[in-house]
Amino acid sequence: MTTKEKLEFIEEALRVKRNTLTEDMELSNLRAWDSLAILNLQVMLSAIKPNVQFDDLVRCDTVGEICELMEDDN
């Protein structure tokens, strides 16, 4: 999965407008980043990355850190 595809996946999960997220964006600055969004992202990710847990996402500070969780070697 390319970085662009990962960003689009995260945008869909967070229900934000397409092409608005960048890897360096801090999650705490996103209005869409709350516990429900994290849960939704975790559920969507479970189809492609079943080892990613809710707590893994909570520990992320940036969109890029979520992208890293989506890497094949994790």
PQR file of N, CA, C, O and H, with PARSE charges and radii, in Angstrom:
ATOM      1  N   MET A   1       0.857  -1.177   0.000 -0.4000 1.5000
ATOM      2  CA  MET A   1       0.000   0.000   0.000 -0.0000 2.0000
ATOM      3  C   MET A   1       0.898   1.233   0.000  0.5500 1.7000
ATOM      4  O   MET A   1       1.814   1.347   0.814 -0.5500 1.4000
ATOM      5  N   THR A   2       0.626   2.141  -0.910 -0.4000 1.5000
ATOM      6  CA  THR A   2       1.411   3.368  -0.987 -0.0000 2.0000
ATOM      7  C   THR A   2       1.018   4.328   0.136  0.5500 1.7000
ATOM      8  O   THR A   2      -0.010   4.152   0.791 -0.5500 1.4000
ATOM      9  H   THR A   2      -0.119   2.048  -1.571  0.4000 1.0000
ATOM     10  N   THR A   3       1.839   5.325   0.340 -0.4000 1.5000
ATOM     11  CA  THR A   3       1.515   6.339   1.353 -0.0000 2.0000
ATOM     12  C   THR A   3       0.209   7.036   1.009  0.5500 1.7000
ATOM     13  O   THR A   3      -0.609   7.290   1.893 -0.5500 1.4000
ATOM     14  H   THR A   3       2.673   5.468  -0.192  0.4000 1.0000
ATOM     15  N   LYS A   4       0.005   7.346  -0.254 -0.4000 1.5000
ATOM     16  CA  LYS A   4      -1.232   7.998  -0.676 -0.0000 2.0000
ATOM     17  C   LYS A   4      -2.439   7.116  -0.358  0.5500 1.7000
ATOM     18  O   LYS A   4      -3.463   7.613   0.110 -0.5500 1.4000
ATOM     19  H   LYS A   4       0.669   7.140  -0.973  0.4000 1.0000
ATOM     20  N   GLU A   5      -2.325   5.828  -0.608 -0.4000 1.5000
ATOM     21  CA  GLU A   5      -3.422   4.906  -0.306 -0.0000 2.0000
ATOM     22  C   GLU A   5      -3.680   4.817   1.191  0.5500 1.7000
ATOM     23  O   GLU A   5      -4.828   4.736   1.627 -0.5500 1.4000
ATOM     24  H   GLU A   5      -1.494   5.424  -0.989  0.4000 1.0000
ATOM     25  N   LYS A   6      -2.614   4.831   1.970 -0.4000 1.5000
ATOM     26  CA  LYS A   6      -2.761   4.806   3.433 -0.0000 2.0000
ATOM     27  C   LYS A   6      -3.477   6.062   3.914  0.5500 1.7000
ATOM     28  O   LYS A   6      -4.381   5.986   4.747 -0.5500 1.4000
ATOM     29  H   LYS A   6      -1.681   4.896   1.616  0.4000 1.0000
ATOM     30  N   LEU A   7      -3.076   7.212   3.392 -0.4000 1.5000
ATOM     31  CA  LEU A   7      -3.718   8.468   3.787 -0.0000 2.0000
ATOM     32  C   LEU A   7      -5.198   8.457   3.406  0.5500 1.7000
ATOM     33  O   LEU A   7      -6.042   8.902   4.184 -0.5500 1.4000
ATOM     34  H   LEU A   7      -2.342   7.275   2.716  0.4000 1.0000
ATOM     35  N   GLU A   8      -5.511   7.956   2.224 -0.4000 1.5000
ATOM     36  CA  GLU A   8      -6.913   7.875   1.796 -0.0000 2.0000
ATOM     37  C   GLU A   8      -7.698   6.929   2.700  0.5500 1.7000
ATOM     38  O   GLU A   8      -8.853   7.202   3.028 -0.5500 1.4000
ATOM     39  H   GLU A   8      -4.825   7.595   1.592  0.4000 1.0000
ATOM     40  N   PHE A   9      -7.088   5.832   3.100 -0.4000 1.5000
ATOM     41  CA  PHE A   9      -7.721   4.878   4.005 -0.0000 2.0000
ATOM     42  C   PHE A   9      -8.037   5.554   5.342  0.5500 1.7000
ATOM     43  O   PHE A   9      -9.138   5.413   5.874 -0.5500 1.4000
ATOM     44  H   PHE A   9      -6.150   5.610   2.833  0.4000 1.0000
ATOM     45  N   ILE A  10      -7.071   6.280   5.871 -0.4000 1.5000
ATOM     46  CA  ILE A  10      -7.257   6.975   7.154 -0.0000 2.0000
ATOM     47  C   ILE A  10      -8.314   8.059   7.018  0.5500 1.7000
ATOM     48  O   ILE A  10      -9.144   8.230   7.911 -0.5500 1.4000
ATOM     49  H   ILE A  10      -6.176   6.395   5.439  0.4000 1.0000
ATOM     50  N   GLU A  11      -8.292   8.787   5.919 -0.4000 1.5000
ATOM     51  CA  GLU A  11      -9.315   9.827   5.689 -0.0000 2.0000
ATOM     52  C   GLU A  11     -10.710   9.212   5.671  0.5500 1.7000
ATOM     53  O   GLU A  11     -11.649   9.768   6.242 -0.5500 1.4000
ATOM     54  H   GLU A  11      -7.617   8.648   5.194  0.4000 1.0000
ATOM     55  N   GLU A  12     -10.839   8.072   5.017 -0.4000 1.5000
ATOM     56  CA  GLU A  12     -12.140   7.402   4.979 -0.0000 2.0000
ATOM     57  C   GLU A  12     -12.573   6.965   6.375  0.5500 1.7000
ATOM     58  O   GLU A  12     -13.724   7.161   6.763 -0.5500 1.4000
ATOM     59  H   GLU A  12     -10.076   7.621   4.554  0.4000 1.0000
ATOM     60  N   ALA A  13     -11.653   6.376   7.121 -0.4000 1.5000
ATOM     61  CA  ALA A  13     -11.964   5.907   8.466 -0.0000 2.0000
ATOM     62  C   ALA A  13     -12.354   7.050   9.399  0.5500 1.7000
ATOM     63  O   ALA A  13     -13.243   6.907  10.239 -0.5500 1.4000
ATOM     64  H   ALA A  13     -10.718   6.217   6.805  0.4000 1.0000
ATOM     65  N   LEU A  14     -11.672   8.186   9.239 -0.4000 1.5000
ATOM     66  CA  LEU A  14     -11.963   9.339  10.099 -0.0000 2.0000
ATOM     67  C   LEU A  14     -13.080  10.216   9.550  0.5500 1.7000
ATOM     68  O   LEU A  14     -13.530  11.166  10.192 -0.5500 1.4000
ATOM     69  H   LEU A  14     -10.950   8.302   8.557  0.4000 1.0000
ATOM     70  N   ARG A  15     -13.511   9.868   8.345 -0.4000 1.5000
ATOM     71  CA  ARG A  15     -14.580  10.612   7.673 -0.0000 2.0000
ATOM     72  C   ARG A  15     -14.224  12.088   7.505  0.5500 1.7000
ATOM     73  O   ARG A  15     -15.004  12.988   7.815 -0.5500 1.4000
ATOM     74  H   ARG A  15     -13.146   9.097   7.824  0.4000 1.0000
ATOM     75  N   VAL A  16     -13.008  12.291   6.998 -0.4000 1.5000
ATOM     76  CA  VAL A  16     -12.575  13.648   6.674 -0.0000 2.0000
ATOM     77  C   VAL A  16     -12.460  13.767   5.162  0.5500 1.7000
ATOM     78  O   VAL A  16     -12.374  12.768   4.447 -0.5500 1.4000
ATOM     79  H   VAL A  16     -12.374  11.560   6.746  0.4000 1.0000
ATOM     80  N   LYS A  17     -12.460  14.993   4.698 -0.4000 1.5000
ATOM     81  CA  LYS A  17     -12.386  15.270   3.266 -0.0000 2.0000
ATOM     82  C   LYS A  17     -11.107  14.672   2.677  0.5500 1.7000
ATOM     83  O   LYS A  17     -10.045  14.696   3.299 -0.5500 1.4000
ATOM     84  H   LYS A  17     -12.529  15.804   5.279  0.4000 1.0000
ATOM     85  N   ARG A  18     -11.236  14.143   1.476 -0.4000 1.5000
ATOM     86  CA  ARG A  18     -10.089  13.547   0.780 -0.0000 2.0000
ATOM     87  C   ARG A  18      -8.994  14.578   0.540  0.5500 1.7000
ATOM     88  O   ARG A  18      -9.259  15.765   0.350 -0.5500 1.4000
ATOM     89  H   ARG A  18     -12.099  14.124   0.970  0.4000 1.0000
ATOM     90  N   ASN A  19      -7.773  14.094   0.553 -0.4000 1.5000
ATOM     91  CA  ASN A  19      -6.575  14.903   0.302 -0.0000 2.0000
ATOM     92  C   ASN A  19      -6.374  16.015   1.323  0.5500 1.7000
ATOM     93  O   ASN A  19      -5.827  17.069   0.998 -0.5500 1.4000
ATOM     94  H   ASN A  19      -7.558  13.130   0.708  0.4000 1.0000
ATOM     95  N   THR A  20      -6.813  15.782   2.552 -0.4000 1.5000
ATOM     96  CA  THR A  20      -6.609  16.786   3.600 -0.0000 2.0000
ATOM     97  C   THR A  20      -5.555  16.369   4.620  0.5500 1.7000
ATOM     98  O   THR A  20      -5.012  17.218   5.326 -0.5500 1.4000
ATOM     99  H   THR A  20      -7.257  14.926   2.816  0.4000 1.0000
ATOM    100  N   LEU A  21      -5.261  15.080   4.707 -0.4000 1.5000
ATOM    101  CA  LEU A  21      -4.295  14.614   5.693 -0.0000 2.0000
ATOM    102  C   LEU A  21      -2.899  14.517   5.093  0.5500 1.7000
ATOM    103  O   LEU A  21      -2.722  14.182   3.922 -0.5500 1.4000
ATOM    104  H   LEU A  21      -5.702  14.390   4.133  0.4000 1.0000
ATOM    105  N   THR A  22      -1.917  14.821   5.932 -0.4000 1.5000
ATOM    106  CA  THR A  22      -0.514  14.624   5.579 -0.0000 2.0000
ATOM    107  C   THR A  22       0.129  13.836   6.717  0.5500 1.7000
ATOM    108  O   THR A  22      -0.394  13.796   7.831 -0.5500 1.4000
ATOM    109  H   THR A  22      -2.061  15.093   6.883  0.4000 1.0000
ATOM    110  N   GLU A  23       1.249  13.220   6.429 -0.4000 1.5000
ATOM    111  CA  GLU A  23       1.914  12.384   7.430 -0.0000 2.0000
ATOM    112  C   GLU A  23       2.365  13.161   8.659  0.5500 1.7000
ATOM    113  O   GLU A  23       2.428  12.594   9.750 -0.5500 1.4000
ATOM    114  H   GLU A  23       1.673  13.252   5.524  0.4000 1.0000
ATOM    115  N   ASP A  24       2.675  14.428   8.509 -0.4000 1.5000
ATOM    116  CA  ASP A  24       3.186  15.196   9.647 -0.0000 2.0000
ATOM    117  C   ASP A  24       2.094  15.831  10.502  0.5500 1.7000
ATOM    118  O   ASP A  24       2.395  16.485  11.500 -0.5500 1.4000
ATOM    119  H   ASP A  24       2.624  14.887   7.622  0.4000 1.0000
ATOM    120  N   MET A  25       0.850  15.650  10.129 -0.4000 1.5000
ATOM    121  CA  MET A  25      -0.256  16.237  10.908 -0.0000 2.0000
ATOM    122  C   MET A  25      -0.363  15.575  12.280  0.5500 1.7000
ATOM    123  O   MET A  25      -0.320  14.352  12.410 -0.5500 1.4000
ATOM    124  H   MET A  25       0.605  15.119   9.318  0.4000 1.0000
ATOM    125  N   GLU A  26      -0.504  16.417  13.288 -0.4000 1.5000
ATOM    126  CA  GLU A  26      -0.690  15.919  14.647 -0.0000 2.0000
ATOM    127  C   GLU A  26      -2.158  15.555  14.848  0.5500 1.7000
ATOM    128  O   GLU A  26      -3.057  16.347  14.564 -0.5500 1.4000
ATOM    129  H   GLU A  26      -0.540  17.410  13.183  0.4000 1.0000
ATOM    130  N   LEU A  27      -2.376  14.345  15.342 -0.4000 1.5000
ATOM    131  CA  LEU A  27      -3.738  13.853  15.519 -0.0000 2.0000
ATOM    132  C   LEU A  27      -4.515  14.699  16.523  0.5500 1.7000
ATOM    133  O   LEU A  27      -5.725  14.874  16.378 -0.5500 1.4000
ATOM    134  H   LEU A  27      -1.646  13.702  15.572  0.4000 1.0000
ATOM    135  N   SER A  28      -3.840  15.218  17.526 -0.4000 1.5000
ATOM    136  CA  SER A  28      -4.518  16.028  18.543 -0.0000 2.0000
ATOM    137  C   SER A  28      -5.104  17.315  17.959  0.5500 1.7000
ATOM    138  O   SER A  28      -5.972  17.937  18.572 -0.5500 1.4000
ATOM    139  H   SER A  28      -2.857  15.076  17.644  0.4000 1.0000
ATOM    140  N   ASN A  29      -4.631  17.713  16.775 -0.4000 1.5000
ATOM    141  CA  ASN A  29      -5.151  18.913  16.122 -0.0000 2.0000
ATOM    142  C   ASN A  29      -6.322  18.625  15.183  0.5500 1.7000
ATOM    143  O   ASN A  29      -6.897  19.546  14.604 -0.5500 1.4000
ATOM    144  H   ASN A  29      -3.927  17.207  16.277  0.4000 1.0000
ATOM    145  N   LEU A  30      -6.669  17.361  15.035 -0.4000 1.5000
ATOM    146  CA  LEU A  30      -7.786  16.994  14.154 -0.0000 2.0000
ATOM    147  C   LEU A  30      -9.069  16.889  14.963  0.5500 1.7000
ATOM    148  O   LEU A  30      -9.140  16.148  15.943 -0.5500 1.4000
ATOM    149  H   LEU A  30      -6.202  16.613  15.505  0.4000 1.0000
ATOM    150  N   ARG A  31     -10.064  17.626  14.549 -0.4000 1.5000
ATOM    151  CA  ARG A  31     -11.355  17.554  15.253 -0.0000 2.0000
ATOM    152  C   ARG A  31     -11.954  16.157  15.168  0.5500 1.7000
ATOM    153  O   ARG A  31     -12.686  15.733  16.062 -0.5500 1.4000
ATOM    154  H   ARG A  31     -10.006  18.228  13.753  0.4000 1.0000
ATOM    155  N   ALA A  32     -11.643  15.450  14.102 -0.4000 1.5000
ATOM    156  CA  ALA A  32     -12.208  14.115  13.894 -0.0000 2.0000
ATOM    157  C   ALA A  32     -11.555  13.048  14.781  0.5500 1.7000
ATOM    158  O   ALA A  32     -12.064  11.931  14.869 -0.5500 1.4000
ATOM    159  H   ALA A  32     -11.048  15.794  13.376  0.4000 1.0000
ATOM    160  N   TRP A  33     -10.437  13.374  15.435 -0.4000 1.5000
ATOM    161  CA  TRP A  33      -9.708  12.376  16.214 -0.0000 2.0000
ATOM    162  C   TRP A  33     -10.284  12.290  17.616  0.5500 1.7000
ATOM    163  O   TRP A  33     -10.001  13.122  18.478 -0.5500 1.4000
ATOM    164  H   TRP A  33     -10.023  14.282  15.363  0.4000 1.0000
ATOM    165  N   ASP A  34     -11.094  11.270  17.824 -0.4000 1.5000
ATOM    166  CA  ASP A  34     -11.656  10.997  19.144 -0.0000 2.0000
ATOM    167  C   ASP A  34     -11.761   9.485  19.313  0.5500 1.7000
ATOM    168  O   ASP A  34     -11.376   8.735  18.416 -0.5500 1.4000
ATOM    169  H   ASP A  34     -11.325  10.594  17.124  0.4000 1.0000
ATOM    170  N   SER A  35     -12.268   9.042  20.432 -0.4000 1.5000
ATOM    171  CA  SER A  35     -12.289   7.603  20.711 -0.0000 2.0000
ATOM    172  C   SER A  35     -13.132   6.829  19.696  0.5500 1.7000
ATOM    173  O   SER A  35     -12.789   5.702  19.338 -0.5500 1.4000
ATOM    174  H   SER A  35     -12.580   9.652  21.160  0.4000 1.0000
ATOM    175  N   LEU A  36     -14.214   7.417  19.237 -0.4000 1.5000
ATOM    176  CA  LEU A  36     -15.032   6.744  18.236 -0.0000 2.0000
ATOM    177  C   LEU A  36     -14.288   6.626  16.905  0.5500 1.7000
ATOM    178  O   LEU A  36     -14.380   5.597  16.235 -0.5500 1.4000
ATOM    179  H   LEU A  36     -14.492   8.333  19.527  0.4000 1.0000
ATOM    180  N   ALA A  37     -13.562   7.657  16.521 -0.4000 1.5000
ATOM    181  CA  ALA A  37     -12.772   7.618  15.288 -0.0000 2.0000
ATOM    182  C   ALA A  37     -11.663   6.573  15.393  0.5500 1.7000
ATOM    183  O   ALA A  37     -11.383   5.857  14.432 -0.5500 1.4000
ATOM    184  H   ALA A  37     -13.487   8.493  17.065  0.4000 1.0000
ATOM    185  N   ILE A  38     -11.037   6.492  16.560 -0.4000 1.5000
ATOM    186  CA  ILE A  38      -9.986   5.503  16.774 -0.0000 2.0000
ATOM    187  C   ILE A  38     -10.557   4.094  16.658  0.5500 1.7000
ATOM    188  O   ILE A  38      -9.957   3.224  16.027 -0.5500 1.4000
ATOM    189  H   ILE A  38     -11.264   7.073  17.341  0.4000 1.0000
ATOM    190  N   LEU A  39     -11.708   3.875  17.262 -0.4000 1.5000
ATOM    191  CA  LEU A  39     -12.364   2.569  17.190 -0.0000 2.0000
ATOM    192  C   LEU A  39     -12.739   2.230  15.755  0.5500 1.7000
ATOM    193  O   LEU A  39     -12.526   1.103  15.307 -0.5500 1.4000
ATOM    194  H   LEU A  39     -12.196   4.581  17.775  0.4000 1.0000
ATOM    195  N   ASN A  40     -13.290   3.187  15.038 -0.4000 1.5000
ATOM    196  CA  ASN A  40     -13.655   2.972  13.643 -0.0000 2.0000
ATOM    197  C   ASN A  40     -12.417   2.626  12.807  0.5500 1.7000
ATOM    198  O   ASN A  40     -12.458   1.716  11.979 -0.5500 1.4000
ATOM    199  H   ASN A  40     -13.462   4.103  15.402  0.4000 1.0000
ATOM    200  N   LEU A  41     -11.334   3.345  13.024 -0.4000 1.5000
ATOM    201  CA  LEU A  41     -10.094   3.077  12.304 -0.0000 2.0000
ATOM    202  C   LEU A  41      -9.580   1.682  12.641  0.5500 1.7000
ATOM    203  O   LEU A  41      -9.135   0.959  11.750 -0.5500 1.4000
ATOM    204  H   LEU A  41     -11.301   4.085  13.697  0.4000 1.0000
ATOM    205  N   GLN A  42      -9.634   1.300  13.898 -0.4000 1.5000
ATOM    206  CA  GLN A  42      -9.161  -0.015  14.317 -0.0000 2.0000
ATOM    207  C   GLN A  42      -9.994  -1.122  13.671  0.5500 1.7000
ATOM    208  O   GLN A  42      -9.447  -2.133  13.232 -0.5500 1.4000
ATOM    209  H   GLN A  42      -9.995   1.888  14.621  0.4000 1.0000
ATOM    210  N   VAL A  43     -11.302  -0.937  13.612 -0.4000 1.5000
ATOM    211  CA  VAL A  43     -12.176  -1.927  12.982 -0.0000 2.0000
ATOM    212  C   VAL A  43     -11.859  -2.047  11.496  0.5500 1.7000
ATOM    213  O   VAL A  43     -11.742  -3.153  10.969 -0.5500 1.4000
ATOM    214  H   VAL A  43     -11.747  -0.116  13.969  0.4000 1.0000
ATOM    215  N   MET A  44     -11.720  -0.911  10.822 -0.4000 1.5000
ATOM    216  CA  MET A  44     -11.394  -0.943   9.396 -0.0000 2.0000
ATOM    217  C   MET A  44     -10.015  -1.569   9.156  0.5500 1.7000
ATOM    218  O   MET A  44      -9.833  -2.335   8.211 -0.5500 1.4000
ATOM    219  H   MET A  44     -11.815  -0.012  11.250  0.4000 1.0000
ATOM    220  N   LEU A  45      -9.057  -1.240  10.011 -0.4000 1.5000
ATOM    221  CA  LEU A  45      -7.712  -1.789   9.869 -0.0000 2.0000
ATOM    222  C   LEU A  45      -7.673  -3.288  10.117  0.5500 1.7000
ATOM    223  O   LEU A  45      -6.817  -3.982   9.569 -0.5500 1.4000
ATOM    224  H   LEU A  45      -9.205  -0.618  10.779  0.4000 1.0000
ATOM    225  N   SER A  46      -8.586  -3.797  10.934 -0.4000 1.5000
ATOM    226  CA  SER A  46      -8.555  -5.218  11.280 -0.0000 2.0000
ATOM    227  C   SER A  46      -8.668  -6.117  10.054  0.5500 1.7000
ATOM    228  O   SER A  46      -8.224  -7.265  10.084 -0.5500 1.4000
ATOM    229  H   SER A  46      -9.282  -3.233  11.380  0.4000 1.0000
ATOM    230  N   ALA A  47      -9.253  -5.608   8.986 -0.4000 1.5000
ATOM    231  CA  ALA A  47      -9.372  -6.394   7.757 -0.0000 2.0000
ATOM    232  C   ALA A  47      -8.024  -6.581   7.069  0.5500 1.7000
ATOM    233  O   ALA A  47      -7.804  -7.584   6.391 -0.5500 1.4000
ATOM    234  H   ALA A  47      -9.614  -4.676   8.962  0.4000 1.0000
ATOM    235  N   ILE A  48      -7.121  -5.616   7.243 -0.4000 1.5000
ATOM    236  CA  ILE A  48      -5.826  -5.705   6.568 -0.0000 2.0000
ATOM    237  C   ILE A  48      -4.657  -5.850   7.540  0.5500 1.7000
ATOM    238  O   ILE A  48      -3.605  -6.366   7.166 -0.5500 1.4000
ATOM    239  H   ILE A  48      -7.300  -4.801   7.794  0.4000 1.0000
ATOM    240  N   LYS A  49      -4.829  -5.403   8.770 -0.4000 1.5000
ATOM    241  CA  LYS A  49      -3.782  -5.476   9.791 -0.0000 2.0000
ATOM    242  C   LYS A  49      -4.401  -5.909  11.117  0.5500 1.7000
ATOM    243  O   LYS A  49      -4.563  -5.082  12.015 -0.5500 1.4000
ATOM    244  H   LYS A  49      -5.684  -4.983   9.074  0.4000 1.0000
ATOM    245  N   PRO A  50      -4.751  -7.192  11.258 -0.5600 1.5000
ATOM    246  CA  PRO A  50      -5.454  -7.642  12.462  0.2800 2.0000
ATOM    247  C   PRO A  50      -4.654  -7.488  13.755  0.5500 1.7000
ATOM    248  O   PRO A  50      -5.234  -7.520  14.840 -0.5500 1.4000
ATOM    249  N   ASN A  51      -3.340  -7.322  13.660 -0.4000 1.5000
ATOM    250  CA  ASN A  51      -2.521  -7.176  14.863 -0.0000 2.0000
ATOM    251  C   ASN A  51      -2.519  -5.756  15.431  0.5500 1.7000
ATOM    252  O   ASN A  51      -2.015  -5.544  16.534 -0.5500 1.4000
ATOM    253  H   ASN A  51      -2.869  -7.296  12.778  0.4000 1.0000
ATOM    254  N   VAL A  52      -3.067  -4.781  14.708 -0.4000 1.5000
ATOM    255  CA  VAL A  52      -3.120  -3.404  15.203 -0.0000 2.0000
ATOM    256  C   VAL A  52      -4.292  -3.277  16.172  0.5500 1.7000
ATOM    257  O   VAL A  52      -5.441  -3.542  15.820 -0.5500 1.4000
ATOM    258  H   VAL A  52      -3.476  -4.953  13.812  0.4000 1.0000
ATOM    259  N   GLN A  53      -3.980  -2.871  17.383 -0.4000 1.5000
ATOM    260  CA  GLN A  53      -4.976  -2.769  18.440 -0.0000 2.0000
ATOM    261  C   GLN A  53      -5.341  -1.302  18.713  0.5500 1.7000
ATOM    262  O   GLN A  53      -4.626  -0.384  18.310 -0.5500 1.4000
ATOM    263  H   GLN A  53      -3.046  -2.656  17.669  0.4000 1.0000
ATOM    264  N   PHE A  54      -6.454  -1.110  19.396 -0.4000 1.5000
ATOM    265  CA  PHE A  54      -6.929   0.218  19.779 -0.0000 2.0000
ATOM    266  C   PHE A  54      -5.822   0.995  20.490  0.5500 1.7000
ATOM    267  O   PHE A  54      -5.581   2.162  20.181 -0.5500 1.4000
ATOM    268  H   PHE A  54      -7.034  -1.855  19.723  0.4000 1.0000
ATOM    269  N   ASP A  55      -5.149   0.344  21.444 -0.4000 1.5000
ATOM    270  CA  ASP A  55      -4.091   1.010  22.214 -0.0000 2.0000
ATOM    271  C   ASP A  55      -2.920   1.447  21.331  0.5500 1.7000
ATOM    272  O   ASP A  55      -2.281   2.463  21.606 -0.5500 1.4000
ATOM    273  H   ASP A  55      -5.345  -0.604  21.695  0.4000 1.0000
ATOM    274  N   ASP A  56      -2.639   0.683  20.273 -0.4000 1.5000
ATOM    275  CA  ASP A  56      -1.579   1.070  19.340 -0.0000 2.0000
ATOM    276  C   ASP A  56      -1.927   2.399  18.680  0.5500 1.7000
ATOM    277  O   ASP A  56      -1.065   3.260  18.503 -0.5500 1.4000
ATOM    278  H   ASP A  56      -3.159  -0.142  20.050  0.4000 1.0000
ATOM    279  N   LEU A  57      -3.183   2.555  18.324 -0.4000 1.5000
ATOM    280  CA  LEU A  57      -3.640   3.790  17.672 -0.0000 2.0000
ATOM    281  C   LEU A  57      -3.667   4.959  18.651  0.5500 1.7000
ATOM    282  O   LEU A  57      -3.327   6.085  18.287 -0.5500 1.4000
ATOM    283  H   LEU A  57      -3.883   1.856  18.468  0.4000 1.0000
ATOM    284  N   VAL A  58      -4.064   4.698  19.875 -0.4000 1.5000
ATOM    285  CA  VAL A  58      -4.105   5.758  20.891 -0.0000 2.0000
ATOM    286  C   VAL A  58      -2.717   6.338  21.120  0.5500 1.7000
ATOM    287  O   VAL A  58      -2.581   7.532  21.386 -0.5500 1.4000
ATOM    288  H   VAL A  58      -4.340   3.783  20.171  0.4000 1.0000
ATOM    289  N   ARG A  59      -1.691   5.507  21.018 -0.4000 1.5000
ATOM    290  CA  ARG A  59      -0.309   5.964  21.244 -0.0000 2.0000
ATOM    291  C   ARG A  59       0.243   6.794  20.081  0.5500 1.7000
ATOM    292  O   ARG A  59       1.294   7.421  20.220 -0.5500 1.4000
ATOM    293  H   ARG A  59      -1.802   4.537  20.802  0.4000 1.0000
ATOM    294  N   CYS A  60      -0.437   6.808  18.957 -0.4000 1.5000
ATOM    295  CA  CYS A  60       0.034   7.569  17.798 -0.0000 2.0000
ATOM    296  C   CYS A  60      -0.166   9.063  18.035  0.5500 1.7000
ATOM    297  O   CYS A  60      -1.201   9.490  18.547 -0.5500 1.4000
ATOM    298  H   CYS A  60      -1.291   6.299  18.844  0.4000 1.0000
ATOM    299  N   ASP A  61       0.834   9.844  17.656 -0.4000 1.5000
ATOM    300  CA  ASP A  61       0.758  11.294  17.765 -0.0000 2.0000
ATOM    301  C   ASP A  61       0.517  11.966  16.417  0.5500 1.7000
ATOM    302  O   ASP A  61      -0.030  13.068  16.355 -0.5500 1.4000
ATOM    303  H   ASP A  61       1.675   9.497  17.240  0.4000 1.0000
ATOM    304  N   THR A  62       0.926  11.300  15.337 -0.4000 1.5000
ATOM    305  CA  THR A  62       0.786  11.884  14.000 -0.0000 2.0000
ATOM    306  C   THR A  62       0.124  10.891  13.048  0.5500 1.7000
ATOM    307  O   THR A  62       0.066   9.691  13.317 -0.5500 1.4000
ATOM    308  H   THR A  62       1.371  10.406  15.387  0.4000 1.0000
ATOM    309  N   VAL A  63      -0.364  11.410  11.947 -0.4000 1.5000
ATOM    310  CA  VAL A  63      -0.934  10.567  10.892 -0.0000 2.0000
ATOM    311  C   VAL A  63       0.136   9.618  10.371  0.5500 1.7000
ATOM    312  O   VAL A  63      -0.159   8.465  10.058 -0.5500 1.4000
ATOM    313  H   VAL A  63      -0.316  12.384  11.728  0.4000 1.0000
ATOM    314  N   GLY A  64       1.361  10.087  10.277 -0.4000 1.5000
ATOM    315  CA  GLY A  64       2.464   9.262   9.812 -0.0000 2.0000
ATOM    316  C   GLY A  64       2.699   8.040  10.681  0.5500 1.7000
ATOM    317  O   GLY A  64       3.074   6.981  10.177 -0.5500 1.4000
ATOM    318  H   GLY A  64       1.600  11.025  10.531  0.4000 1.0000
ATOM    319  N   GLU A  65       2.484   8.178  11.976 -0.4000 1.5000
ATOM    320  CA  GLU A  65       2.646   7.032  12.876 -0.0000 2.0000
ATOM    321  C   GLU A  65       1.581   5.978  12.601  0.5500 1.7000
ATOM    322  O   GLU A  65       1.846   4.782  12.729 -0.5500 1.4000
ATOM    323  H   GLU A  65       2.180   9.038  12.385  0.4000 1.0000
ATOM    324  N   ILE A  66       0.395   6.402  12.230 -0.4000 1.5000
ATOM    325  CA  ILE A  66      -0.637   5.442  11.834 -0.0000 2.0000
ATOM    326  C   ILE A  66      -0.201   4.741  10.548  0.5500 1.7000
ATOM    327  O   ILE A  66      -0.353   3.526  10.415 -0.5500 1.4000
ATOM    328  H   ILE A  66       0.179   7.372  12.126  0.4000 1.0000
ATOM    329  N   CYS A  67       0.335   5.504   9.615 -0.4000 1.5000
ATOM    330  CA  CYS A  67       0.842   4.917   8.367 -0.0000 2.0000
ATOM    331  C   CYS A  67       1.899   3.864   8.657  0.5500 1.7000
ATOM    332  O   CYS A  67       1.933   2.823   8.000 -0.5500 1.4000
ATOM    333  H   CYS A  67       0.458   6.490   9.724  0.4000 1.0000
ATOM    334  N   GLU A  68       2.762   4.122   9.634 -0.4000 1.5000
ATOM    335  CA  GLU A  68       3.803   3.160  10.001 -0.0000 2.0000
ATOM    336  C   GLU A  68       3.195   1.872  10.531  0.5500 1.7000
ATOM    337  O   GLU A  68       3.709   0.787  10.262 -0.5500 1.4000
ATOM    338  H   GLU A  68       2.735   4.967  10.168  0.4000 1.0000
ATOM    339  N   LEU A  69       2.108   1.982  11.281 -0.4000 1.5000
ATOM    340  CA  LEU A  69       1.422   0.791  11.791 -0.0000 2.0000
ATOM    341  C   LEU A  69       0.869  -0.059  10.656  0.5500 1.7000
ATOM    342  O   LEU A  69       0.675  -1.265  10.807 -0.5500 1.4000
ATOM    343  H   LEU A  69       1.690   2.864  11.500  0.4000 1.0000
ATOM    344  N   MET A  70       0.619   0.579   9.525 -0.4000 1.5000
ATOM    345  CA  MET A  70       0.033  -0.111   8.386 -0.0000 2.0000
ATOM    346  C   MET A  70       1.082  -0.781   7.514  0.5500 1.7000
ATOM    347  O   MET A  70       0.734  -1.422   6.523 -0.5500 1.4000
ATOM    348  H   MET A  70       0.777   1.558   9.402  0.4000 1.0000
ATOM    349  N   GLU A  71       2.367  -0.646   7.863 -0.4000 1.5000
ATOM    350  CA  GLU A  71       3.436  -1.261   7.083 -0.0000 2.0000
ATOM    351  C   GLU A  71       3.332  -2.777   7.151  0.5500 1.7000
ATOM    352  O   GLU A  71       2.814  -3.330   8.121 -0.5500 1.4000
ATOM    353  H   GLU A  71       2.649  -0.125   8.668  0.4000 1.0000
ATOM    354  N   ASP A  72       3.823  -3.440   6.122 -0.4000 1.5000
ATOM    355  CA  ASP A  72       3.755  -4.896   6.027 -0.0000 2.0000
ATOM    356  C   ASP A  72       4.530  -5.628   7.115  0.5500 1.7000
ATOM    357  O   ASP A  72       4.153  -6.736   7.493 -0.5500 1.4000
ATOM    358  H   ASP A  72       4.243  -2.992   5.334  0.4000 1.0000
ATOM    359  N   ASP A  73       5.596  -5.038   7.622 -0.4000 1.5000
ATOM    360  CA  ASP A  73       6.441  -5.716   8.587 -0.0000 2.0000
ATOM    361  C   ASP A  73       5.951  -5.578  10.026  0.5500 1.7000
ATOM    362  O   ASP A  73       6.601  -6.099  10.933 -0.5500 1.4000
ATOM    363  H   ASP A  73       5.902  -4.137   7.314  0.4000 1.0000
ATOM    364  N   ASN A  74       4.827  -4.895  10.270 -0.4000 1.5000
ATOM    365  CA  ASN A  74       4.293  -4.743  11.621 -0.0000 2.0000
ATOM    366  C   ASN A  74       3.311  -5.827  11.939  0.5500 1.7000
ATOM    367  O   ASN A  74       2.759  -5.856  13.039 -0.5500 1.4000
ATOM    368  H   ASN A  74       4.300  -4.472   9.533  0.4000 1.0000
TER
END
